Amino acid sequence: MTQYSGVTWDVDEFVRAAAATVEELAVHVDESRRGLTPVLGRRPPSELAERLGLARWIREGGMTPESHAEFLAAYLAEGSRPHHPASLGHQIAAPDFPAALADLVHGVTNNPMAVYEMGAAAATVEFEVVRWMLGKAGFGETGGGVLTHGGSLANLTALLAARAAAAPDAWAEGTPGDLALLVPEASHYSLARAAAILGLGERAVLPLDADPLGRIDVARLPAALDRVRRAGRRPMALVANACATGTGLYDDLRGVGGFCAANGIWFHVDGAHGASALLSEGHRHLLDGIELADSLIWDAHKMLRTSGLAAAVLTRRRDDLDAAFRQRASYLFYGAQDFDSAGRTVECAKAALGLKIFLNLAWRGERGLGEYVAGRYAAARRLWELGRERPGFVFPYEPQSNIVCFRYGTGDQAAIREHLMADGSFHLTSAEIGGVRHLRVTVMSPSTDDKTLEALLARIAGTAGAETVNRASAQAGAVRRWRTQTLGST
């Protein structure tokens, strides 16, 4: 068995291991997009750890390009397959290969680029990608932006900028106790989490009036603001969804933005998923009014087909983002720093996130990515059209994006989902609308077509009988018991 000899990089071994990796991944993607395998595998961790030989590899080492290929084949057999046509669950991209190449480049070169001297090319690429995104959002040359590792961190960063605007001394003195964050209940959980991290506390997160589908009721915003003020608070920011994570529906950005501008309230748009509709000529109207936002987040690892994570924080005024942080570190922050982005992000050792977005653009073009967005939005609408023609299916709204929710019958929708996932035939999620559990589909894979959608509807109708649902409920209970026994009550 090969022992560690202190050699830091064997080029020949790297080439052989990389070739084996590419070969296994190519098979994985090809089988996935053709639907030749289950869409997901989820053995219990103890069983999977044994199958992968994790303890032995950790203890003994000695992996070679050949044994690495065997390990990788077993590794890829478990988990989810976002390229699969039946991958209809989470808002995770089926990554295009240029983004994958970028991950390989960064994995080898390791240029943390929040400090320019450590990754000049990576930083420059990010500058231009952010400039492009600012232009698409209508912020132009006066806006500012930076890429972060994910939408949750992006929301936190944007709200730090909002806090700096509302309470300039908060960095040194702490967050004032009278600030409030106004959000619709349909907002992503990361906003309430950010409020707690910022020191506002969850009680400072005040819900906005919404319609039955969770969209902000613009006509009732004055009443919401009056409630906030009567409670002795002042708005730090008001958040709109573009689109909501659960339903895929867009808030009225122009209406909300106009209200915020008239009342001096920071307007933040969570466009993590839906901002990519800016690239589709037929869908960019959904973001009408986005240029009124003070801040916007936009995830590339959702609808721009990049691997996780790569999210943009964009502000209409460049100085607002620069004001979000007030750090001191004599070993890092000194002298001219015009090209450093470390002063605008939580991260310092930040990966070359812009390279993933850039290479996808360089290969597919802005138009190509826009066509992808339009195609996935159209596929979700097609599911809505097909489902309405079948008895037993109820759709509470017409989809605006690639996310659509629905119910079948009156039974346990979560049990239906569990049954579909049990044999790896379909991967979908669920969400509550008005307190009622619905099945939820997010069309991400370019391979998902009418055949897939028809098969999904038929499978749901064929498996939603009482016996099947009871069986799935029992299986779900067994999974919960295993989790409790193995991982604890959390």
C-alpha positions as CSV (number, residue, x, y, z in Angstrom):
1,M,0.0,0.0,0.0
2,T,1.3,3.4,-0.9
3,Q,2.3,5.5,2.1
4,Y,2.4,9.3,2.3
5,S,6.0,10.3,1.3
6,G,5.8,14.0,1.6
7,V,5.4,14.5,-2.2
8,T,3.1,17.4,-2.5
9,W,1.9,16.9,-6.1
10,D,2.6,14.0,-8.4
11,V,1.6,15.4,-11.8
12,D,1.3,12.0,-13.5
13,E,-0.9,10.6,-10.7
14,F,-3.0,13.8,-10.9
15,V,-3.5,13.3,-14.6
16,R,-4.5,9.7,-14.2
17,A,-6.8,10.4,-11.3
18,A,-8.4,13.4,-13.1
19,A,-9.0,11.3,-16.2
20,A,-10.7,8.5,-14.1
21,T,-12.8,11.2,-12.4
22,V,-13.9,12.7,-15.7
23,E,-14.8,9.3,-17.1
24,E,-16.9,8.4,-14.1
25,L,-18.6,11.8,-14.0
26,A,-19.4,11.6,-17.7
27,V,-21.1,8.3,-17.3
28,H,-22.9,9.6,-14.3
29,V,-24.3,12.7,-16.1
30,D,-25.1,10.7,-19.3
31,E,-27.0,8.0,-17.3
32,S,-28.8,10.7,-15.3
33,R,-30.0,12.9,-18.2
34,R,-31.2,9.8,-20.0
35,G,-33.2,8.6,-16.9
36,L,-31.4,5.2,-16.9
37,T,-31.0,5.2,-13.1
38,P,-33.1,6.1,-10.0
39,V,-33.2,9.9,-9.5
40,L,-31.8,9.6,-6.0
41,G,-30.4,7.1,-3.5
42,R,-30.4,7.5,0.3
43,R,-29.1,4.5,2.1
44,P,-28.8,5.0,5.9
45,P,-25.4,6.6,6.7
46,S,-24.1,3.6,8.6
47,E,-24.8,1.3,5.6
48,L,-23.4,3.8,3.1
49,A,-20.3,4.5,5.2
50,E,-19.6,0.7,5.2
51,R,-20.2,0.4,1.5
52,L,-17.8,3.3,0.7
53,G,-15.2,2.0,3.1
54,L,-14.9,5.4,4.7
55,A,-13.4,4.3,8.1
56,R,-10.7,2.2,6.3
57,W,-9.7,4.9,3.9
58,I,-9.5,7.5,6.7
59,R,-7.5,5.2,8.9
60,E,-5.1,3.7,6.3
61,G,-5.0,6.0,3.2
62,G,-3.4,4.6,0.1
63,M,-6.0,5.4,-2.5
64,T,-4.7,5.2,-6.1
65,P,-6.3,6.5,-9.3
66,E,-7.7,3.0,-9.9
67,S,-9.2,2.6,-6.4
68,H,-10.4,6.2,-6.6
69,A,-12.4,5.3,-9.7
70,E,-14.0,2.4,-7.8
71,F,-14.8,4.6,-4.8
72,L,-16.2,7.3,-7.0
73,A,-18.6,4.9,-8.8
74,A,-20.0,3.8,-5.5
75,Y,-20.1,7.4,-4.2
76,L,-22.0,8.6,-7.3
77,A,-24.6,5.9,-7.0
78,E,-26.0,7.6,-3.8
79,G,-27.4,11.1,-3.4
80,S,-29.5,13.0,-5.9
81,R,-29.0,13.4,-9.6
82,P,-30.0,17.0,-10.7
83,H,-29.5,16.2,-14.4
84,H,-32.1,13.5,-14.2
85,P,-35.5,14.3,-15.9
86,A,-37.3,13.2,-12.7
87,S,-35.3,15.5,-10.5
88,L,-38.1,17.9,-9.6
89,G,-37.4,18.7,-6.0
90,H,-35.0,21.3,-4.9
91,Q,-33.9,24.6,-6.4
92,I,-30.4,23.3,-7.2
93,A,-29.0,23.6,-10.7
94,A,-28.2,20.8,-13.1
95,P,-24.8,22.3,-13.6
96,D,-23.5,22.9,-17.1
97,F,-20.0,21.6,-17.8
98,P,-18.3,25.0,-18.1
99,A,-19.1,25.7,-14.4
100,A,-17.7,22.3,-13.5
101,L,-14.5,23.2,-15.3
102,A,-14.3,26.3,-13.2
103,D,-14.6,24.2,-10.0
104,L,-11.7,22.1,-11.2
105,V,-9.6,25.2,-12.0
106,H,-10.2,26.7,-8.5
107,G,-9.7,23.3,-6.8
108,V,-6.2,23.2,-8.4
109,T,-5.1,26.8,-8.3
110,N,-6.8,27.8,-5.0
111,N,-6.7,31.6,-5.5
112,P,-8.8,33.2,-2.7
113,M,-9.7,36.4,-4.6
114,A,-11.3,38.6,-2.0
115,V,-7.8,40.1,-1.7
116,Y,-6.8,41.0,-5.2
117,E,-3.1,40.1,-5.0
118,M,-4.1,36.5,-4.2
119,G,-6.2,36.0,-7.3
120,A,-6.0,38.9,-9.8
121,A,-7.6,37.0,-12.7
122,A,-10.4,35.5,-10.5
123,A,-11.1,38.9,-9.0
124,T,-11.2,40.6,-12.4
125,V,-13.6,38.0,-13.8
126,E,-15.9,38.6,-10.8
127,F,-15.7,42.4,-11.3
128,E,-17.0,42.0,-14.9
129,V,-19.6,39.4,-14.0
130,V,-21.0,41.6,-11.2
131,R,-20.9,44.6,-13.6
132,W,-23.0,42.5,-16.1
133,M,-25.5,41.6,-13.3
134,L,-25.8,45.2,-12.2
135,G,-26.6,46.2,-15.7
136,K,-29.3,43.6,-16.0
137,A,-30.9,44.7,-12.7
138,G,-31.0,48.3,-13.9
139,F,-28.4,49.6,-11.4
140,G,-25.8,50.4,-14.0
141,E,-22.4,52.0,-13.3
142,T,-23.5,53.6,-10.0
143,G,-24.3,50.2,-8.4
144,G,-22.1,47.9,-6.3
145,G,-21.9,44.2,-5.9
146,V,-20.0,41.1,-4.8
147,L,-20.4,37.4,-5.0
148,T,-20.9,35.2,-2.0
149,H,-21.2,31.5,-1.1
150,G,-24.9,31.2,-1.3
151,G,-28.2,33.1,-1.0
152,S,-28.4,33.0,2.8
153,L,-25.1,34.8,3.1
154,A,-26.2,37.1,0.4
155,N,-29.3,38.1,2.2
156,L,-27.3,38.6,5.4
157,T,-24.9,40.9,3.5
158,A,-27.6,42.9,1.9
159,L,-29.3,43.4,5.3
160,L,-26.0,44.5,6.8
161,A,-26.0,47.3,4.2
162,A,-29.6,48.1,5.1
163,R,-28.6,48.3,8.8
164,A,-25.7,50.6,8.0
165,A,-28.1,52.9,6.2
166,A,-30.6,52.9,9.1
167,A,-28.1,52.9,11.9
168,P,-24.7,54.1,10.8
169,D,-23.2,53.5,14.3
170,A,-24.5,49.9,14.7
171,W,-21.1,48.4,13.7
172,A,-19.5,49.9,16.8
173,E,-22.4,50.5,19.1
174,G,-24.6,47.5,18.4
175,T,-28.0,47.2,16.7
176,P,-30.6,49.6,18.0
177,G,-33.6,48.0,19.6
178,D,-36.2,49.8,17.6
179,L,-35.3,48.5,14.2
180,A,-37.7,46.1,12.4
181,L,-37.6,43.9,9.3
182,L,-40.8,43.8,7.3
183,V,-41.2,40.6,5.3
184,P,-44.1,38.5,3.8
185,E,-44.5,35.1,5.5
186,A,-43.7,33.5,2.2
187,S,-40.1,34.7,2.5
188,H,-37.1,32.4,2.8
189,Y,-36.1,31.4,6.3
190,S,-32.7,33.0,5.8
191,L,-34.2,36.4,6.3
192,A,-35.4,35.7,9.8
193,R,-32.0,34.0,10.5
194,A,-30.2,37.1,9.3
195,A,-32.3,39.2,11.6
196,A,-31.2,37.1,14.6
197,I,-27.6,37.2,13.5
198,L,-27.7,41.0,13.1
199,G,-29.0,41.4,16.6
200,L,-32.5,42.4,15.8
201,G,-34.0,39.2,17.1
202,E,-36.8,37.2,15.5
203,R,-39.4,39.3,17.2
204,A,-38.3,42.3,15.1
205,V,-39.3,40.4,11.9
206,L,-42.8,41.7,11.3
207,P,-45.1,40.0,8.7
208,L,-46.6,42.0,5.9
209,D,-50.2,41.5,4.8
210,A,-50.5,39.2,1.9
211,D,-53.0,37.6,-0.4
212,P,-54.1,33.9,0.0
213,L,-51.1,32.8,-2.1
214,G,-48.5,34.7,0.0
215,R,-47.9,37.7,-2.2
216,I,-47.5,41.2,-0.6
217,D,-50.8,43.1,-0.6
218,V,-49.5,46.5,-1.8
219,A,-52.8,48.3,-0.8
220,R,-52.3,47.3,2.8
221,L,-48.7,48.4,3.1
222,P,-49.7,51.8,4.7
223,A,-51.5,49.9,7.5
224,A,-48.5,47.7,8.0
225,L,-46.2,50.7,8.3
226,D,-48.6,52.3,10.8
227,R,-48.6,49.1,13.0
228,V,-44.8,49.2,13.0
229,R,-44.6,52.8,14.1
230,R,-47.3,52.4,16.7
231,A,-45.2,49.5,18.1
232,G,-42.4,52.0,18.6
233,R,-40.2,50.6,15.8
234,R,-38.8,51.9,12.5
235,P,-38.3,49.8,9.4
236,M,-34.7,48.8,8.7
237,A,-35.8,47.2,5.4
238,L,-38.8,45.8,3.6
239,V,-38.4,42.6,1.7
240,A,-40.2,41.4,-1.5
241,N,-39.9,38.0,-3.2
242,A,-38.9,37.5,-6.8
243,C,-39.9,34.7,-6.6
244,A,-41.1,33.1,-3.4
245,T,-39.3,29.9,-2.6
246,G,-42.4,27.8,-1.8
247,T,-44.7,28.9,-4.7
248,G,-42.5,30.5,-7.3
249,L,-44.8,33.5,-7.4
250,Y,-43.5,37.1,-7.8
251,D,-44.4,40.1,-5.6
252,D,-45.4,43.4,-7.3
253,L,-42.0,44.9,-7.3
254,R,-43.0,48.2,-8.8
255,G,-45.9,48.7,-6.3
256,V,-43.7,47.7,-3.3
257,G,-40.8,49.7,-4.5
258,G,-42.9,52.8,-5.0
259,F,-44.2,52.6,-1.5
260,C,-40.7,52.2,-0.1
261,A,-39.4,55.1,-2.0
262,A,-42.3,57.3,-0.9
263,N,-41.7,56.4,2.8
264,G,-37.9,56.3,2.9
265,I,-37.7,52.5,3.5
266,W,-34.8,50.4,2.3
267,F,-36.3,48.0,-0.4
268,H,-34.6,44.6,-0.6
269,V,-35.5,42.0,-3.2
270,D,-34.8,38.4,-2.6
271,G,-34.3,37.4,-6.3
272,A,-32.2,34.3,-5.4
273,H,-34.3,32.1,-7.7
274,G,-36.3,34.3,-9.9
275,A,-33.9,37.1,-10.9
276,S,-32.6,35.0,-13.7
277,A,-35.9,35.7,-15.5
278,L,-34.2,39.0,-16.4
279,L,-32.5,37.1,-19.2
280,S,-35.7,35.8,-20.8
281,E,-37.5,38.3,-23.1
282,G,-40.8,36.6,-22.3
283,H,-40.4,36.7,-18.6
284,R,-38.4,39.8,-17.6
285,H,-41.7,41.7,-17.0
286,L,-42.1,39.6,-13.8
287,L,-39.3,41.8,-12.4
288,D,-40.8,45.1,-13.5
289,G,-39.7,47.7,-10.9
290,I,-36.5,45.8,-9.8
291,E,-34.5,49.0,-10.6
292,L,-36.3,50.6,-7.6
293,A,-34.6,48.1,-5.1
294,D,-31.9,49.3,-2.8
295,S,-30.5,45.8,-2.8
296,L,-31.0,42.6,-4.6
297,I,-29.7,39.0,-4.3
298,W,-29.4,36.7,-7.3
299,D,-28.3,33.1,-7.1
300,A,-26.3,31.8,-10.1
301,H,-26.4,28.2,-8.6
302,K,-30.1,28.0,-9.3
303,M,-31.2,29.2,-12.7
304,L,-27.8,30.2,-14.2
305,R,-26.7,26.5,-14.2
306,T,-23.7,26.9,-12.0
307,S,-22.7,24.5,-9.3
308,G,-23.1,25.6,-5.7
309,L,-22.4,28.1,-4.5
310,A,-22.4,31.4,-6.3
311,A,-24.8,34.2,-5.3
312,A,-24.7,37.9,-6.0
313,V,-25.4,40.8,-3.6
314,L,-26.2,43.9,-5.7
315,T,-26.9,47.4,-4.4
316,R,-28.3,50.4,-6.3
317,R,-25.6,52.6,-4.8
318,R,-22.1,51.4,-4.6
319,D,-21.3,53.1,-1.3
320,D,-24.1,51.3,0.5
321,L,-22.4,48.0,0.1
322,D,-19.1,49.4,1.2
323,A,-20.7,50.7,4.4
324,A,-21.9,47.3,5.4
325,F,-18.6,46.3,7.1
326,R,-16.2,48.2,9.3
327,Q,-13.4,45.8,9.9
328,R,-9.8,46.3,11.1
329,A,-6.9,44.0,10.5
330,S,-3.5,45.5,10.2
331,Y,-2.1,42.4,8.4
332,L,-4.8,42.7,5.7
333,F,-6.5,46.1,5.5
334,Y,-4.1,48.9,4.8
335,G,-3.0,51.1,1.9
336,A,-4.8,51.3,-1.4
337,Q,-7.4,48.5,-1.7
338,D,-9.5,49.6,-4.7
339,F,-9.6,46.0,-6.1
340,D,-10.1,44.1,-2.9
341,S,-13.6,42.7,-2.2
342,A,-12.9,41.5,1.3
343,G,-14.3,44.7,2.7
344,R,-17.7,43.9,1.2
345,T,-18.1,40.3,2.3
346,V,-18.1,38.0,5.3
347,E,-15.6,35.8,3.6
348,C,-12.0,36.5,3.0
349,A,-10.8,33.2,1.6
350,K,-13.5,33.4,-1.1
351,A,-13.5,31.0,-4.0
352,A,-13.4,32.1,-7.7
353,L,-17.2,32.2,-7.9
354,G,-17.3,34.5,-10.9
355,L,-15.4,32.1,-13.0
356,K,-18.3,29.6,-12.9
357,I,-20.8,32.2,-14.1
358,F,-18.4,33.6,-16.7
359,L,-17.6,30.3,-18.3
360,N,-21.3,29.4,-18.6
361,L,-21.9,32.8,-20.2
362,A,-18.8,32.3,-22.4
363,W,-20.0,29.0,-23.7
364,R,-23.8,29.5,-23.8
365,G,-24.1,33.3,-24.1
366,E,-26.7,35.5,-22.4
367,R,-29.2,34.4,-24.9
368,G,-28.6,30.7,-24.3
369,L,-29.1,31.0,-20.5
370,G,-32.2,33.1,-21.1
371,E,-33.6,30.3,-23.3
372,Y,-32.9,27.8,-20.6
373,V,-34.8,29.9,-18.1
374,A,-37.7,30.3,-20.5
375,G,-37.7,26.5,-21.2
376,R,-37.9,25.5,-17.6
377,Y,-40.7,28.1,-16.9
378,A,-42.6,26.7,-19.8
379,A,-42.2,23.2,-18.6
380,A,-43.7,24.1,-15.2
381,R,-46.6,25.7,-17.0
382,R,-47.0,22.6,-19.1
383,L,-47.3,20.5,-15.9
384,W,-50.1,22.9,-14.8
385,E,-51.8,22.5,-18.2
386,L,-51.6,18.7,-18.2
387,G,-52.6,18.3,-14.5
388,R,-55.7,20.4,-14.8
389,E,-57.0,17.9,-17.4
390,R,-56.8,15.0,-15.0
391,P,-59.4,14.3,-12.3
392,G,-58.3,14.6,-8.7
393,F,-55.5,17.2,-9.3
394,V,-56.0,20.7,-7.8
395,F,-53.7,23.6,-8.7
396,P,-54.2,26.7,-6.5
397,Y,-52.5,29.1,-9.0
398,E,-51.2,29.5,-12.5
399,P,-47.4,29.2,-12.3
400,Q,-45.2,32.2,-13.0
401,S,-41.8,30.4,-12.8
402,N,-40.5,26.9,-12.9
403,I,-42.1,26.1,-9.5
404,V,-45.6,24.8,-9.2
405,C,-47.6,23.4,-6.3
406,F,-50.7,21.1,-6.4
407,R,-52.6,18.5,-4.5
408,Y,-54.0,15.1,-5.5
409,G,-57.1,14.0,-3.7
410,T,-57.6,14.6,-0.1
411,G,-55.0,12.3,1.4
412,D,-51.6,12.8,3.0
413,Q,-49.6,14.7,0.3
414,A,-46.3,14.1,2.2
415,A,-47.0,10.4,2.2
416,I,-47.5,10.5,-1.6
417,R,-44.2,12.3,-2.0
418,E,-42.4,9.7,0.3
419,H,-43.8,6.8,-1.8
420,L,-42.5,8.4,-5.0
421,M,-39.1,8.9,-3.5
422,A,-38.9,5.5,-1.9
423,D,-37.9,3.7,-5.1
424,G,-36.1,6.7,-6.6
425,S,-38.7,7.2,-9.4
426,F,-39.3,10.9,-8.8
427,H,-37.8,13.5,-6.5
428,L,-40.2,16.3,-5.5
429,T,-40.8,18.3,-2.4
430,S,-43.8,19.8,-0.7
431,A,-44.9,23.2,0.7
432,E,-47.8,24.7,2.7
433,I,-50.1,27.2,1.1
434,G,-52.6,28.8,3.5
435,G,-51.7,26.1,6.1
436,V,-52.5,23.3,3.6
437,R,-49.8,20.8,2.5
438,H,-49.2,20.7,-1.3
439,L,-46.9,18.7,-3.5
440,R,-44.3,21.0,-5.0
441,V,-42.4,20.6,-8.3
442,T,-39.3,22.6,-9.3
443,V,-38.3,22.0,-13.0
444,M,-34.6,22.4,-13.2
445,S,-33.2,19.7,-15.5
446,P,-33.0,20.4,-19.2
447,S,-34.0,16.8,-19.7
448,T,-37.5,17.1,-18.1
449,D,-40.1,17.0,-20.9
450,D,-43.8,16.2,-21.4
451,K,-43.1,12.5,-21.1
452,T,-41.6,13.0,-17.7
453,L,-44.5,15.2,-16.6
454,E,-47.2,12.8,-17.8
455,A,-45.4,10.0,-16.1
456,L,-45.3,11.9,-12.8
457,L,-49.0,12.7,-12.9
458,A,-49.9,9.1,-13.8
459,R,-47.7,7.8,-11.0
460,I,-49.2,10.1,-8.4
461,A,-52.7,9.1,-9.5
462,G,-51.8,5.4,-9.4
463,T,-50.1,5.5,-6.0
464,A,-52.4,7.7,-4.0
465,G,-54.8,5.0,-2.9
466,A,-55.3,4.4,0.8
467,E,-53.2,1.3,1.0
468,T,-50.2,2.9,-0.8
469,V,-50.4,6.1,1.3
470,N,-50.6,4.0,4.5
471,R,-47.5,2.1,3.4
472,A,-45.7,5.3,2.6
473,S,-46.7,6.8,6.0
474,A,-45.4,3.7,7.7
475,Q,-42.1,4.0,5.8
476,A,-41.8,7.7,6.6
477,G,-42.3,6.8,10.3
478,A,-39.6,4.2,10.1
479,V,-37.2,6.8,8.6
480,R,-38.1,9.2,11.4
481,R,-37.5,6.6,14.1
482,W,-34.1,5.7,12.5
483,R,-33.1,9.4,12.5
484,T,-34.1,9.7,16.1
485,Q,-32.1,6.6,17.1
486,T,-29.1,7.4,15.0
487,L,-28.8,11.2,15.0
488,G,-30.8,12.2,18.0
489,S,-34.1,14.1,18.3
490,T,-32.9,16.9,16.1
